[in-house]
Amino acid sequence: MLRATVTVTLKNEVSDPQGHAVRDTLDNLHPGFAQRVRVGKILHIDLKESDREKARAELDKICREVLSNPVIEEYAFEIEEVTS
C-alpha cells in the first residue's frame, strides 16, 4: 500500500497569526527558545492507487485543487510504501 504525507504551510510572505501566538507563548514559557514559528498542517493519506507515478500525479493535482490555497499556501508531499 502507498501512503502519502502532505505538508501544507503558508508562503513565507504571508503573515501567520497562529505562528505569532505560538511564538509569544514560547517566549513567555521559554525565553529565547524560538525566533520564528510557522504553523501548518500535515495529512497522512493511505492511497488506493498502487502505481507510484499515477499516485504522484493525482496527489499533486489534489494538493493544488483541494488541500491547499495556492494563493497563500505551498505544499510538499512524499509517497512511501507501507505494510498494513
VENKAKA-V348394 format. One record per backbone hydrogen bond with DSSP energy under -1.0 kcal/mol. CO is the residue of the C=O (numbers start at 1). NH is the residue of the N-H. E is the energy in kcal/mol with one decimal. If there is no record, write none. Layout:
# VENKAKA-V348394
co->[CO | CO]
nh->[NH | NH]
e->[E | E]
This chain:
# VENKAKA-V348394
co->[1 | 2 | 3 | 4 | 5 | 6 | 7 | 8 | 9 | 11 | 16 | 17 | 18 | 19 | 20 | 21 | 22 | 23 | 24 | 25 | 26 | 30 | 41 | 43 | 45 | 51 | 52 | 53 | 54 | 55 | 56 | 57 | 58 | 59 | 60 | 61 | 62 | 62 | 63 | 69 | 69 | 72 | 74 | 76 | 78 | 80]
nh->[82 | 47 | 80 | 45 | 78 | 43 | 76 | 41 | 74 | 14 | 20 | 21 | 22 | 23 | 24 | 25 | 26 | 27 | 28 | 29 | 30 | 33 | 8 | 6 | 4 | 55 | 56 | 57 | 58 | 59 | 60 | 61 | 62 | 63 | 64 | 65 | 66 | 67 | 68 | 72 | 73 | 11 | 9 | 7 | 5 | 3]
e->[-3.2 | -2.8 | -2.7 | -3.0 | -1.9 | -2.8 | -1.9 | -2.5 | -3.0 | -2.0 | -2.3 | -2.2 | -2.2 | -2.6 | -2.7 | -2.1 | -2.6 | -2.6 | -1.7 | -2.3 | -4.0 | -1.9 | -2.8 | -2.9 | -3.2 | -2.7 | -2.5 | -2.2 | -2.5 | -2.9 | -2.1 | -1.7 | -2.5 | -2.8 | -2.0 | -2.5 | -3.1 | -1.8 | -1.3 | -1.3 | -3.1 | -3.1 | -2.5 | -3.1 | -2.6 | -2.9]
